[in-house]
Amino acid sequence: MALALDALRHGWPVRVAGAVLLPAETAFAPGVTAPRMLISAARAATLKLANQREAAVPEAPVLIRAAEPFDLDTARAVADPALDLAYPMKGPFAAEHIEDGDAARTAMELARLAGILPAFLIAPNQDGEAQDVSSADLAAWKDTAHLAIASRARLPVEAAENAEIVAFRALDDLREHVALVIGTQDGDRPPLVRLHSECLTGDILGSLKCDCGPQLNAALRAMSAEAGEGGWGVLLYLRQEGRGIGLVNKLRAYALQDAGYDTVDANNRLGLPTEARDFPVAARMLDLLGVRAIRLMTNNPAKVAALKGVGVEVVERVPHQLPPNPHNARYLETKRDRTGHIL
């Protein structure tokens, strides 16, 4: 699985259920062409190859054929909405029936995990070996039973000197999630817990386009206050940039937002899901820490439901709302109006 993700990032082909797929975004093979492409339903709708109902699951796969074989320039213009103005005339294309839907969905999921655009040339005319990967490989890679505590150490932080950092790692997964335990762990008292997905732009660079950095800092302060009153807290820092779509695709979504799309539509226009975070990973981390019940800091009822759905006992939802700024006001409105946040 790791080899397949690495291959896609490097622009090399993979083979899923016997079909060779070449990533449209990263491939560099000169002169390569293919008769068909696999793209997302949302992208197909933009190209008038699917209706809105068919694109209700934006990351679902659609198989298309053109009158002439796709070369890499054409494939990238089909895949990337940022190129729509530069390449306004595309097609004509025809959508075809997908024989192996499971394999096609696996391919789209692999693209998301690799952080690339979900588009492939199918059966390209190129020499060389393709990296084999299967739906079973993907399922095994996502099995949280492989996640284990790799290391832990005391880590005094600005918000709380009495803190411990715990690192988690899984076989075949280069991401290392961490938990910060603040205060003294008490098995009889549910901790104040915050699930925070990695946000380089907000957490490190101080981006004003989101509320991630302020939410992270406010959560740590709240946990420190909880510890000061005899309680404790756990921050789960999940390496799932952009709610699971990756840094580069998140920046692509930012560019689309600057063009007028909201957060949801920007992700969907890229053919990516609005929500792709791996909540079973969070549940596994809590289990490894010996945490059985939590008080969850969130404004999102769907996050409560997702955690309950993977076996976490959420005894209380603790609101975690911060004031908007001129740059993230629309982002927060979209959270409220389109993804059900209580703001």
C-alpha positions in Angstrom: 0.0 0.0 0.0 2.8 2.4 0.9 4.5 1.5 -2.4 1.3 2.3 -4.3 0.9 5.7 -2.7 4.6 6.5 -3.3 4.2 5.4 -6.9 1.2 7.8 -7.4 3.1 10.7 -5.9 6.0 10.0 -8.2 3.8 9.7 -11.3 4.2 6.0 -11.8 1.4 3.6 -12.7 -0.5 1.3 -10.3 -2.5 -1.8 -11.2 -5.8 -2.3 -9.5 -7.8 -5.5 -10.3 -5.8 -6.0 -13.4 -6.3 -2.5 -14.8 -3.2 -0.2 -15.2 -3.9 3.3 -14.0 -1.5 6.3 -14.6 -2.1 9.4 -12.4 -3.1 12.3 -14.6 -1.6 15.0 -12.4 1.9 13.6 -11.6 2.7 11.3 -14.6 5.6 12.5 -16.8 5.9 9.7 -19.4 6.5 11.5 -22.8 4.1 10.5 -25.6 1.8 8.4 -23.4 -1.8 8.2 -24.4 -4.8 6.2 -23.2 -8.3 5.6 -24.7 -10.1 6.2 -21.4 -9.9 8.1 -18.1 -11.3 7.6 -14.7 -12.5 10.9 -13.1 -14.7 11.9 -10.2 -18.5 12.3 -10.5 -18.3 16.0 -9.6 -15.7 16.6 -12.3 -17.9 14.7 -14.7 -20.9 16.9 -13.8 -18.7 20.0 -14.6 -18.0 18.5 -18.0 -21.7 17.8 -18.6 -21.2 14.0 -18.3 -23.3 13.5 -15.3 -26.3 15.2 -13.7 -26.4 16.6 -10.2 -28.0 13.5 -8.8 -25.2 11.3 -10.2 -22.7 13.7 -8.7 -24.2 13.6 -5.2 -21.2 11.6 -4.1 -18.6 13.9 -5.6 -15.7 11.5 -5.2 -17.5 8.6 -6.9 -15.7 7.3 -10.1 -16.8 7.9 -13.6 -15.2 6.3 -16.7 -15.0 8.5 -19.8 -13.8 8.0 -23.4 -12.9 10.6 -26.0 -12.9 10.6 -29.8 -9.1 10.6 -29.7 -6.9 9.1 -27.0 -6.1 11.2 -24.0 -2.5 12.5 -23.8 -1.2 14.0 -20.6 -1.9 17.6 -21.4 -5.5 16.8 -22.2 -5.8 14.5 -19.2 -4.6 17.3 -16.9 -7.0 19.8 -18.4 -9.8 17.3 -17.7 -8.7 16.7 -14.2 -7.8 20.1 -12.9 -10.5 22.8 -12.5 -7.8 25.4 -12.3 -7.2 24.9 -16.0 -10.8 25.4 -17.1 -10.2 29.0 -18.3 -7.0 28.1 -20.1 -8.6 25.0 -21.8 -12.3 26.0 -22.1 -13.0 23.6 -25.0 -12.9 19.9 -23.9 -14.4 16.8 -25.5 -16.7 15.6 -26.7 -16.5 12.8 -24.1 -18.8 9.9 -23.4 -19.4 8.3 -20.0 -19.1 4.5 -20.0 -20.2 1.7 -17.7 -17.7 0.7 -15.0 -17.4 -3.0 -14.8 -15.5 -3.2 -11.4 -16.9 -0.4 -9.2 -15.0 -1.5 -6.2 -11.7 -1.3 -8.0 -12.6 2.1 -9.4 -13.5 3.4 -5.9 -10.3 2.1 -4.6 -8.4 4.0 -7.2 -10.1 7.3 -6.3 -9.4 6.7 -2.6 -5.7 6.0 -3.4 -5.5 9.3 -5.2 -7.0 11.1 -2.2 -4.6 9.4 0.2 -1.7 10.3 -2.1 -2.8 13.9 -2.1 -3.2 14.1 -5.9 -6.1 14.9 -8.1 -8.5 12.0 -8.5 -8.0 11.3 -12.2 -6.3 8.5 -14.1 -5.4 7.4 -17.6 -6.7 3.8 -18.0 -4.5 1.3 -19.8 -1.8 3.8 -21.0 0.5 2.8 -23.8 3.7 2.8 -21.8 6.3 0.3 -21.0 7.4 -0.6 -17.5 6.0 -2.3 -14.4 3.0 -1.1 -12.5 2.7 -1.3 -8.7 0.0 -3.8 -7.8 -2.5 -2.8 -5.1 -5.9 -4.1 -4.3 -9.1 -3.2 -2.5 -8.0 -5.7 0.2 -4.7 -3.9 0.6 -6.5 -0.6 1.1 -8.8 -2.2 3.7 -5.9 -3.7 5.6 -4.0 -0.4 5.5 -7.0 1.4 7.0 -7.5 -1.2 9.8 -6.8 0.7 13.0 -5.6 -2.5 14.7 -2.2 -1.8 13.2 -2.0 1.5 15.1 0.1 1.4 18.2 1.9 3.7 20.7 5.4 4.2 19.4 6.8 6.6 22.0 5.8 8.9 24.8 7.5 11.6 26.9 6.8 14.5 29.2 6.3 17.7 27.2 5.7 20.9 29.1 3.9 23.3 26.7 3.0 27.0 26.9 -0.6 26.3 28.0 0.3 23.6 30.5 3.6 22.4 32.1 2.0 19.2 33.2 1.6 17.5 29.8 2.7 14.3 28.1 3.0 13.7 24.4 2.2 10.3 23.0 3.1 9.3 19.4 1.2 6.7 17.4 2.3 4.8 14.4 1.0 2.1 12.1 2.7 -0.3 9.8 2.8 0.9 6.2 1.6 4.4 7.1 4.1 7.3 7.1 1.7 9.6 9.2 2.4 9.8 12.9 -0.5 11.0 14.9 0.0 12.4 18.4 -1.9 12.9 21.6 -1.2 15.5 24.2 -2.4 14.5 27.6 -2.8 17.5 29.9 -3.0 17.0 33.7 -3.1 13.7 35.6 -5.0 10.9 33.9 -8.0 9.8 35.9 -9.9 6.8 34.8 -12.9 7.7 36.8 -13.3 11.2 35.2 -14.0 11.7 31.5 -11.4 14.0 30.0 -12.0 17.1 28.0 -11.1 16.0 24.5 -10.4 17.8 21.3 -9.9 16.2 17.9 -7.8 18.5 15.8 -6.8 17.7 12.3 -3.5 19.0 11.2 -3.6 22.4 9.5 -0.2 23.7 8.5 -1.6 27.0 7.3 -3.6 27.7 10.5 -1.6 26.0 13.2 1.9 27.1 12.1 1.5 30.1 9.7 -1.4 31.8 11.5 -3.8 31.7 8.5 -6.9 33.8 8.9 -8.8 31.8 6.3 -9.8 29.3 8.9 -10.2 29.1 12.7 -7.8 26.1 13.2 -5.0 27.9 15.0 -7.2 29.8 17.4 -9.2 26.6 18.1 -6.1 24.6 18.8 -4.7 27.2 21.3 -8.1 27.7 23.0 -8.5 24.0 23.4 -5.1 23.7 25.1 -6.0 26.6 27.4 -9.4 25.0 28.3 -7.7 21.7 29.1 -5.1 23.4 31.2 -8.0 25.1 33.2 -9.7 21.7 33.5 -6.5 20.2 34.9 -6.2 23.1 37.4 -9.6 22.1 38.8 -8.6 18.4 39.2 -9.6 17.2 35.8 -7.6 16.4 32.7 -7.7 16.8 28.9 -6.5 15.0 25.8 -5.7 16.7 22.5 -5.7 14.3 19.5 -3.6 15.8 16.8 -4.5 13.9 13.6 -2.3 14.0 10.6 -5.2 14.5 8.2 -4.5 17.9 6.5 -7.5 19.5 4.9 -9.9 17.1 6.6 -8.1 14.3 4.8 -7.6 15.7 1.3 -3.9 16.8 1.8 -2.1 20.1 1.8 -1.8 20.6 -2.0 -5.5 19.9 -2.6 -6.4 22.1 0.3 -4.5 25.0 -1.3 -6.3 24.2 -4.6 -9.6 24.5 -2.7 -8.4 27.9 -1.3 -7.8 29.1 -4.9 -11.3 28.0 -5.9 -12.7 29.8 -2.8 -10.9 33.0 -4.0 -12.8 32.5 -7.3 -16.1 32.5 -5.4 -16.8 28.9 -4.3 -17.5 28.1 -0.7 -15.5 25.4 1.2 -17.9 22.6 0.3 -18.2 23.4 -3.4 -14.5 24.0 -3.7 -13.7 20.5 -2.4 -16.4 18.9 -4.6 -15.3 20.8 -7.7 -11.9 19.1 -7.2 -13.7 15.7 -7.0 -12.9 15.4 -3.3 -15.2 14.7 -0.3 -16.2 17.5 2.0 -15.3 15.2 5.0 -12.6 12.6 4.7 -11.2 12.4 8.3 -10.5 9.0 9.7 -12.5 8.9 12.9 -11.7 5.2 13.6 -8.0 6.3 14.1 -9.1 8.7 16.8 -11.1 6.0 18.5 -8.1 3.7 18.4 -5.9 6.3 19.9 -8.3 6.9 22.8 -8.6 3.1 23.4 -4.8 2.8 23.5 -4.7 5.6 26.0 -7.2 3.8 28.2 -9.9 6.5 27.7 -13.4 5.0 27.7 -15.6 8.1 27.9 -15.0 11.7 26.8 -16.4 15.2 26.9 -15.9 16.3 23.4 -15.0 19.9 22.4 -16.8 20.5 19.1 -19.4 22.6 17.4 -20.1 19.8 15.0 -22.9 17.3 16.0 -21.7 15.1 13.1 -18.4 14.6 14.7 -20.1 13.4 17.9 -22.2 11.0 15.8 -19.1 9.8 14.0 -17.2 9.0 17.2 -20.2 7.3 18.7 -20.5 5.3 15.5 -17.0 3.9 16.1 -17.6 3.0 19.7 -16.5 6.1 21.6 -18.7 7.1 24.5 -19.3 10.9 24.3 -20.9 11.9 27.5 -21.0 15.6 26.7 -20.6 18.0 23.7 -18.7 21.0 24.9 -19.1 24.1 22.6 -15.9 25.4 21.2 -16.8 28.6 19.3 -14.5 31.5 18.6 -15.3 34.9 17.0 -14.9 35.3 13.3 -12.5 37.6 11.4 -13.1 39.3 8.1 -11.2 36.5 6.3 -12.9 33.4 7.7 -16.5 34.7 8.2 -17.8 33.0 5.1 -15.9 29.8 6.0 -17.7 29.7 9.3 -21.0 30.5 7.7 -20.5 27.5 5.4 -19.8 25.3 8.4 -23.0 26.5 9.9 -25.2 26.4 6.8 -23.9 23.4 4.9 -22.2 21.1 7.4 -24.4 21.5 10.4 -22.0 23.2 12.9 -23.7 24.9 15.8 -22.4 28.5 15.5 
